[in-house]
């Protein structure tokens, strides 16, 4: 492999051999050429911040992609290693002054690696175990049964220290489990309170609906209180976000098609997501299926209908102000921008506007707000060491603003930040989704702990 640093003139060499990528959606030459290797991405890249390694920066990874496309290197080795180390947080997309679409480049390269590079047996089996469980609500509900028992028996938890690193990471992220909540169901239709302002459908999610069911309940109540009929199709399935972000293109697109088919017949104004990663993926269906003649138009229409819950609420406020009366929540609240909400979707102001509609609430931002917490889909399970470093850094930044409550709009972030806030301190700050605070304010009830 060439050792020329990124940013040198050698990146403009002509094609020297057959591309290492297969012909199915390789990284586009025009997107690779957009990068001028300026370095604005470096301060926001989590792995570059951890290691200071050029090839673990966005411009370094683009340099490796460029070499592979020109036939200079293969897909295995450095390219595979450094792409695997990437969290896919997309902070570089926000930071780039040249508009480099690193998100689209990563989206094209990860499936190439999954198809064409053999993983070790242990790595392959661990990943297969993750994807055999997390996209399936029924399996997650069954897993909640031993999970609830495990959390009630401290003697079992002492065994976690003896687990292999990846399994120990998985254990440490286990959310509080109650069997009642794991098997709870949302109503299929909830009527608007007062005059109806529209109709939406909610993606209830997989991990979200089983382990964070209270967030879904709060979301339905808030949308209804603000004048929306809320539909929740009982037979909806996984949207494919976890698989998409991991490069498992074929099953992810199959799930995308099922999601489109289930929701497009409802005739709603918007499909609402309250999970950052799910919303990001659904908004991208139009691009992902743009070369599929049967699905391209349907996918584009579906993606255009998807809104994060904060976008829907902020639009309602802008049009006619909040409808539901709010009671005060006198608390200092730290808001963490989930990467797939702030960077991938560009939704930053709306969650803050929603929180500021609550009387008495003091909203504070966290230092290094653009830096990922280390959750990143399945990253904190498959790369626990760097994920732990980033989680500890995020927790320290949270503590520095002395909040009474921490809020963020992604279940992975809630688990990751919660784990590292507790580490070594036993601290139990309430960690919530923003809609849970709004719901408590509207209903004039105590703020929940989780």
C-alpha positions as CSV (number, residue, x, y, z in Angstrom):
1,X,0.0,0.0,0.0
2,X,1.1,3.5,-0.7
3,X,2.2,5.4,2.4
4,X,1.7,8.9,0.9
5,X,-0.3,11.0,3.4
6,X,-3.8,12.1,2.5
7,X,-3.8,15.5,0.9
8,X,-0.8,14.9,-1.3
9,X,-0.8,15.3,-5.1
10,X,-0.6,11.5,-5.4
11,X,-4.3,11.3,-4.7
12,X,-4.9,12.6,-8.2
13,X,-3.0,9.8,-10.0
14,X,-4.9,8.1,-12.9
15,X,-6.4,4.6,-12.7
16,X,-3.5,2.1,-12.2
17,X,-5.5,-1.1,-12.3
18,X,-9.0,-2.7,-12.0
19,X,-11.0,-1.3,-9.1
20,X,-11.1,-3.4,-6.0
21,X,-14.8,-2.7,-5.6
22,X,-17.4,-4.9,-7.2
23,X,-19.8,-3.3,-9.8
24,X,-22.8,-3.0,-7.4
25,X,-22.9,0.5,-6.1
26,X,-19.2,1.2,-5.6
27,X,-18.2,4.6,-4.2
28,X,-18.8,7.3,-6.9
29,X,-15.7,8.8,-8.4
30,X,-17.3,12.3,-8.2
31,X,-17.9,11.9,-4.4
32,X,-14.3,10.7,-3.8
33,X,-13.0,13.7,-5.8
34,X,-15.0,16.2,-3.7
35,X,-12.6,15.8,-0.8
36,X,-9.8,18.3,-0.9
37,X,-8.2,17.0,2.3
38,X,-8.5,20.3,4.1
39,X,-8.7,18.8,7.6
40,X,-11.8,20.6,8.9
41,X,-13.2,17.1,9.7
42,X,-10.4,16.2,12.1
43,X,-11.5,17.9,15.3
44,X,-15.0,16.4,15.0
45,X,-13.9,12.8,14.2
46,X,-14.1,10.6,17.3
47,X,-11.5,8.1,16.2
48,X,-9.1,10.7,15.1
49,X,-9.5,12.4,18.4
50,X,-8.8,9.2,20.2
51,X,-5.8,8.0,18.2
52,X,-4.5,10.9,16.1
53,X,-4.1,8.4,13.2
54,X,-4.5,9.9,9.7
55,X,-6.2,6.8,8.3
56,X,-8.7,6.9,11.1
57,X,-9.9,10.3,10.0
58,X,-12.6,10.9,7.3
59,X,-10.1,12.3,4.8
60,X,-7.8,9.3,5.5
61,X,-10.6,6.8,4.9
62,X,-11.6,8.6,1.7
63,X,-7.9,8.4,0.6
64,X,-8.0,4.6,1.2
65,X,-11.3,4.4,-0.7
66,X,-9.7,6.3,-3.6
67,X,-6.7,3.9,-3.6
68,X,-9.0,0.9,-3.7
69,X,-11.1,2.4,-6.5
70,X,-7.9,3.0,-8.5
71,X,-6.7,-0.6,-8.0
72,X,-3.8,0.4,-5.7
73,X,-5.0,-1.6,-2.7
74,X,-7.5,-4.4,-2.1
75,X,-10.6,-4.3,0.1
76,X,-9.0,-6.3,2.9
77,X,-6.2,-5.0,5.1
78,X,-6.0,-1.3,5.8
79,X,-9.3,-0.3,4.1
80,X,-11.3,-2.9,6.0
81,X,-9.6,-2.1,9.3
82,X,-10.1,1.6,9.2
83,X,-13.7,1.5,7.9
84,X,-14.5,-1.0,10.7
85,X,-13.1,1.5,13.2
86,X,-15.4,4.3,11.9
87,X,-18.5,5.0,14.0
88,X,-20.5,6.4,11.1
89,X,-21.5,9.4,13.3
90,X,-21.4,11.8,10.3
91,X,-19.9,14.7,12.3
92,X,-17.6,15.2,9.4
93,X,-20.5,15.8,7.1
94,X,-21.6,18.7,9.3
95,X,-18.1,20.1,9.6
96,X,-17.0,19.8,5.9
97,X,-16.9,23.2,4.1
98,X,-16.7,21.4,0.7
99,X,-19.9,19.4,1.2
100,X,-18.2,16.1,1.0
101,X,-20.9,13.4,1.3
102,X,-18.9,11.0,3.5
103,X,-22.3,9.5,4.5
104,X,-22.9,8.3,1.0
105,X,-19.3,7.1,0.6
106,X,-19.5,5.0,3.8
107,X,-23.0,3.8,2.8
108,X,-21.5,2.4,-0.4
109,X,-18.2,1.0,1.0
110,X,-19.5,-0.9,4.0
111,X,-21.7,-3.3,1.9
112,X,-18.7,-3.9,-0.4
113,X,-16.6,-5.0,2.6
114,X,-19.4,-7.2,4.0
115,X,-19.8,-8.9,0.6
116,X,-16.2,-9.3,-0.3
117,X,-14.0,-9.6,2.8
118,X,-14.0,-12.6,5.0
119,X,-14.3,-11.9,8.8
120,X,-12.8,-14.1,11.5
121,X,-15.1,-16.9,12.7
122,X,-15.5,-15.3,16.1
123,X,-16.3,-11.8,14.6
124,X,-18.8,-13.3,12.2
125,X,-20.6,-15.3,14.8
126,X,-20.9,-12.4,17.2
127,X,-22.3,-10.2,14.5
128,X,-24.7,-12.9,13.4
129,X,-25.9,-13.2,17.0
130,X,-26.6,-9.5,17.2
131,X,-28.6,-9.5,14.0
132,X,-30.5,-12.7,14.9
133,X,-31.9,-10.8,18.0
134,X,-32.2,-7.1,17.8
135,X,-34.3,-6.6,14.6
136,X,-37.0,-8.9,16.0
137,X,-39.5,-7.7,18.6
138,X,-40.7,-11.2,19.5
139,X,-37.2,-12.4,20.1
140,X,-36.4,-9.3,22.2
141,X,-39.5,-9.9,24.3
142,X,-38.5,-13.5,25.0
143,X,-35.0,-12.3,25.8
144,X,-36.5,-9.8,28.3
145,X,-37.7,-12.7,30.5
146,X,-34.2,-14.0,31.5
147,X,-32.9,-10.4,31.4
148,X,-35.4,-9.4,34.1
149,X,-34.4,-12.4,36.2
150,X,-30.7,-11.7,35.7
151,X,-31.1,-8.1,36.9
152,X,-32.8,-9.2,40.1
153,X,-30.1,-11.6,41.1
154,X,-26.8,-9.8,41.9
155,X,-24.9,-13.1,42.2
156,X,-25.4,-13.5,38.4
157,X,-24.2,-10.0,37.7
158,X,-20.9,-10.7,39.5
159,X,-20.1,-13.2,36.7
160,X,-20.0,-10.4,34.1
161,X,-16.4,-9.6,34.9
162,X,-15.4,-13.0,33.6
163,X,-17.1,-12.6,30.3
164,X,-15.1,-12.0,27.0
165,X,-14.8,-8.3,26.2
166,X,-17.6,-8.1,23.7
167,X,-20.1,-10.0,25.8
168,X,-19.1,-8.0,28.8
169,X,-19.9,-4.8,26.8
170,X,-23.3,-6.3,25.8
171,X,-24.1,-7.1,29.4
172,X,-23.1,-3.6,30.6
173,X,-25.5,-2.0,28.2
174,X,-28.5,-4.1,29.2
175,X,-31.3,-1.7,29.9
176,X,-33.6,-1.9,32.9
177,X,-36.0,-4.7,32.0
178,X,-39.6,-5.2,33.2
179,X,-41.6,-8.0,31.7
180,X,-44.8,-5.9,31.8
181,X,-43.3,-3.1,29.7
182,X,-41.5,-5.6,27.3
183,X,-44.9,-7.2,26.4
184,X,-47.0,-4.0,26.4
185,X,-48.7,-2.9,23.3
186,X,-49.5,0.6,22.0
187,X,-53.1,1.2,20.8
188,X,-53.5,1.0,17.1
189,X,-55.3,4.3,16.9
190,X,-55.2,7.2,19.4
191,X,-57.6,10.1,18.6
192,X,-56.5,13.7,18.7
193,X,-57.4,15.8,21.8
194,X,-59.7,18.6,20.6
195,X,-59.8,19.7,17.0
196,X,-57.8,17.4,14.8
197,X,-54.7,19.0,13.2
198,X,-53.6,16.0,11.2
199,X,-52.9,12.3,11.2
200,X,-49.5,10.6,11.7
201,X,-48.3,7.0,11.9
202,X,-45.6,6.1,14.5
203,X,-42.7,3.7,13.8
204,X,-42.6,2.0,17.2
205,X,-39.2,0.4,16.6
206,X,-37.6,-2.8,17.9
207,X,-35.4,-2.1,20.9
208,X,-37.4,1.1,21.4
209,X,-40.7,-0.7,21.8
210,X,-39.5,-3.5,24.0
211,X,-37.0,-1.8,26.3
212,X,-38.1,1.9,26.0
213,X,-41.9,1.4,25.7
214,X,-42.5,4.3,28.0
215,X,-40.9,6.6,25.4
216,X,-43.4,5.4,22.8
217,X,-46.3,5.8,25.2
218,X,-45.2,9.4,25.9
219,X,-44.8,10.1,22.2
220,X,-48.3,8.9,21.4
221,X,-49.8,11.0,24.3
222,X,-47.9,14.2,23.3
223,X,-48.8,13.9,19.6
224,X,-52.5,13.3,20.6
225,X,-52.4,16.2,23.0
226,X,-51.2,18.5,20.3
227,X,-54.1,17.6,18.0
228,X,-52.9,14.6,15.9
229,X,-54.6,11.3,15.3
230,X,-51.8,8.7,15.9
231,X,-51.8,5.3,14.1
232,X,-49.5,2.5,15.2
233,X,-49.7,-0.5,12.8
234,X,-49.5,-3.6,15.0
235,X,-47.8,-5.7,12.4
236,X,-45.0,-3.3,11.5
237,X,-41.4,-4.8,11.6
238,X,-37.8,-3.5,11.8
239,X,-37.0,-0.6,9.5
240,X,-33.5,-2.1,8.8
241,X,-31.5,0.8,10.4
242,X,-29.0,-1.4,12.4
243,X,-28.3,-3.6,9.4
244,X,-28.0,-0.7,7.0
245,X,-25.4,1.1,9.3
246,X,-23.4,-2.2,9.5
247,X,-23.3,-2.7,5.7
248,X,-25.8,-5.6,5.6
249,X,-27.4,-4.2,2.5
250,X,-29.6,-7.0,1.3
251,X,-31.6,-7.7,4.5
252,X,-31.7,-3.9,5.2
253,X,-33.3,-3.2,1.9
254,X,-35.7,-6.0,2.3
255,X,-36.8,-4.5,5.6
256,X,-37.0,-1.1,4.0
257,X,-39.4,-2.4,1.4
258,X,-41.6,-4.1,4.0
259,X,-41.7,-0.8,6.0
260,X,-42.7,1.2,2.9
261,X,-45.4,-1.3,2.0
262,X,-46.9,-1.3,5.5
263,X,-47.0,2.5,6.0
264,X,-47.8,3.8,2.5
265,X,-51.3,2.4,2.5
266,X,-52.3,4.4,5.7
267,X,-52.7,7.8,3.9
268,X,-51.2,9.7,6.8
269,X,-49.6,13.2,6.7
270,X,-46.3,11.9,8.1
271,X,-44.6,8.8,9.3
272,X,-43.0,9.8,12.7
273,X,-39.8,8.4,14.2
274,X,-38.7,9.0,17.7
275,X,-35.4,7.1,17.3
276,X,-32.6,9.0,15.6
277,X,-31.1,6.0,13.8
278,X,-34.4,4.8,12.5
279,X,-35.5,8.2,11.2
280,X,-32.2,8.7,9.5
281,X,-32.5,5.4,7.6
282,X,-36.1,5.9,6.6
283,X,-35.3,9.3,5.3
284,X,-32.6,7.7,3.1
285,X,-34.8,4.9,1.5
286,X,-35.3,7.1,-1.5
287,X,-31.6,7.2,-2.2
288,X,-31.0,3.6,-1.3
289,X,-33.7,2.3,-3.6
290,X,-33.2,4.9,-6.4
291,X,-31.9,2.2,-8.8
292,X,-34.7,-0.2,-8.2
293,X,-37.4,0.4,-10.9
294,X,-40.2,-1.2,-8.9
295,X,-39.5,0.7,-5.6
296,X,-37.7,4.0,-6.5
297,X,-40.8,6.2,-6.7
298,X,-42.5,4.6,-3.7
299,X,-39.3,4.9,-1.6
300,X,-38.8,8.5,-2.5
301,X,-42.5,9.3,-1.6
302,X,-42.1,7.4,1.7
303,X,-38.9,9.2,2.6
304,X,-40.4,12.5,1.9
305,X,-43.2,11.7,4.4
306,X,-40.8,10.8,7.3
307,X,-40.4,13.3,10.1
308,X,-38.7,13.1,13.5
309,X,-41.1,13.7,16.3
310,X,-39.4,16.9,17.2
311,X,-39.8,18.2,13.6
312,X,-43.6,17.5,13.8
313,X,-44.0,19.2,17.1
314,X,-41.9,22.2,16.1
315,X,-43.9,22.6,12.9
316,X,-47.1,22.6,14.9
317,X,-45.7,25.2,17.2
318,X,-44.6,27.4,14.3
319,X,-48.0,27.2,12.7
320,X,-50.2,27.9,15.7
321,X,-48.2,27.5,18.9
322,X,-48.4,24.7,21.4
323,X,-52.0,23.6,22.1
324,X,-51.6,21.5,25.3
325,X,-51.1,23.5,28.5
326,X,-47.7,22.9,30.1
327,X,-46.9,22.8,33.8
328,X,-43.5,23.9,35.0
329,X,-40.5,21.5,35.2
330,X,-38.0,23.5,37.3
331,X,-34.9,21.5,36.4
332,X,-31.5,22.0,34.8
333,X,-31.5,19.8,31.7
334,X,-28.6,18.8,29.5
335,X,-29.4,17.9,25.9
336,X,-27.2,15.5,24.0
337,X,-27.5,15.7,20.2
338,X,-27.7,12.1,19.0
339,X,-25.5,11.8,15.9
340,X,-28.1,10.4,13.6
341,X,-30.5,13.2,14.6
342,X,-28.1,16.2,14.6
343,X,-25.5,15.2,11.9
344,X,-27.4,12.8,9.7
345,X,-30.8,14.5,9.7
346,X,-29.8,18.0,10.6
347,X,-32.4,18.2,13.3
348,X,-30.8,20.3,16.0
349,X,-33.0,23.4,16.7
350,X,-36.3,21.5,16.9
351,X,-35.6,19.3,20.0
352,X,-34.4,22.5,21.8
353,X,-37.6,24.3,20.8
354,X,-39.7,21.5,22.1
355,X,-37.8,21.5,25.4
356,X,-38.0,25.3,25.7
357,X,-41.8,25.1,25.5
358,X,-41.7,23.7,29.0
359,X,-42.0,26.4,31.7
360,X,-39.3,26.6,34.3
361,X,-36.9,24.3,32.4
362,X,-33.2,25.5,32.1
363,X,-31.7,23.9,29.0
364,X,-27.9,23.6,28.7
365,X,-25.7,22.3,26.0
366,X,-22.8,19.8,26.6
367,X,-19.2,20.6,25.7
368,X,-17.9,18.8,22.6
369,X,-21.5,18.4,21.6
370,X,-20.6,17.3,18.1
371,X,-18.5,14.4,19.4
372,X,-20.1,10.9,19.4
373,X,-20.8,9.2,22.7
374,X,-19.6,5.9,21.3
375,X,-22.9,4.1,20.9
376,X,-23.2,4.3,17.1
377,X,-25.6,1.4,16.4
378,X,-23.8,-1.8,17.3
379,X,-20.4,-0.1,17.6
380,X,-20.2,-0.2,21.4
381,X,-20.7,-3.9,21.2
382,X,-18.2,-4.8,18.5
383,X,-15.6,-2.2,19.4
384,X,-16.0,-1.8,23.1
385,X,-12.6,-0.3,23.9
386,X,-12.9,2.9,21.8
387,X,-16.6,3.1,22.6
388,X,-15.8,3.1,26.3
389,X,-13.2,5.9,25.9
390,X,-15.8,8.0,24.1
391,X,-18.5,7.1,26.6
392,X,-16.3,8.2,29.5
393,X,-15.4,11.4,27.7
394,X,-19.1,12.2,27.0
395,X,-20.0,11.4,30.6
396,X,-17.3,13.8,31.9
397,X,-18.7,16.5,29.6
398,X,-22.2,15.9,30.9
399,X,-21.1,16.1,34.5
400,X,-19.3,19.4,33.8
401,X,-22.6,21.2,33.2
402,X,-24.1,19.9,36.5
403,X,-27.5,18.8,35.1
404,X,-30.4,17.4,37.1
405,X,-31.7,15.6,34.0
406,X,-30.1,14.3,30.8
407,X,-32.1,14.0,27.6
408,X,-31.3,12.6,24.2
409,X,-33.4,11.1,21.3
410,X,-31.8,7.7,20.8
411,X,-32.0,4.6,22.9
412,X,-28.4,3.6,22.2
413,X,-27.2,7.0,23.4
414,X,-29.4,6.7,26.6
415,X,-27.8,3.3,27.4
416,X,-24.2,4.4,26.5
417,X,-24.3,7.7,28.5
418,X,-26.1,6.1,31.4
419,X,-23.5,3.3,31.6
420,X,-20.6,5.8,31.8
421,X,-22.4,8.2,34.1
422,X,-22.7,5.4,36.6
423,X,-19.2,4.0,36.2
424,X,-17.2,4.6,39.3
425,X,-19.8,7.0,40.8
426,X,-23.0,5.2,41.3
427,X,-24.7,8.3,40.0
428,X,-28.3,7.9,38.9
429,X,-29.2,11.0,36.9
430,X,-32.6,10.7,35.2
431,X,-31.9,9.8,31.5
432,X,-34.9,10.5,29.3
433,X,-36.1,11.1,25.8
434,X,-37.2,14.8,25.3
435,X,-40.9,13.7,24.7
436,X,-40.9,12.1,28.2
437,X,-40.2,15.5,29.8
438,X,-42.8,17.2,27.6
439,X,-45.4,14.5,28.4
440,X,-44.7,14.9,32.2
441,X,-45.2,18.7,31.8
442,X,-48.5,18.3,29.8
443,X,-49.9,15.8,32.2
444,X,-48.6,17.7,35.3
445,X,-47.0,14.5,36.8
446,X,-43.5,13.9,38.3
447,X,-40.7,13.6,35.8
448,X,-39.9,9.8,35.4
449,X,-36.5,8.5,36.3
450,X,-36.1,6.5,33.1
